């Protein structure tokens, strides 16, 4: 069983982290805010979930979603030239 961690996020804040979401032993990329959580497979880059937190509903098909061939790379917020994790003006 996977441990639950609470994320105390303020309005317009975003968290990104790695966690094995599908139990395959590989870390998956996860990005979330107060309302939604998205995750991408560490094995093949597939967009695995887009969860609306109010209802805990995954808005993607069970098999996930491919945007294009190849892995998905998500740069860290700071690596993209940003100095904080909050949305500008937020």
C-alpha angles and dihedrals in degrees: 000000000000120000117244117231122192116222112208096207123173124215112297093009120131130200126202125188144142124253136151098255099168102040096245094124094250125108113248125206113249128188122180146162133182093291110029142030125199127186134190125203116255089208102055110356093250115158097243105179144008104186123191099212098206090068100016088235121156105219093197128080117268090255093054126232135281118211096183138330117291136037125313117240118200113190118216113256092245092047089057090062098267121129101204140028095238122097113257109267091016 
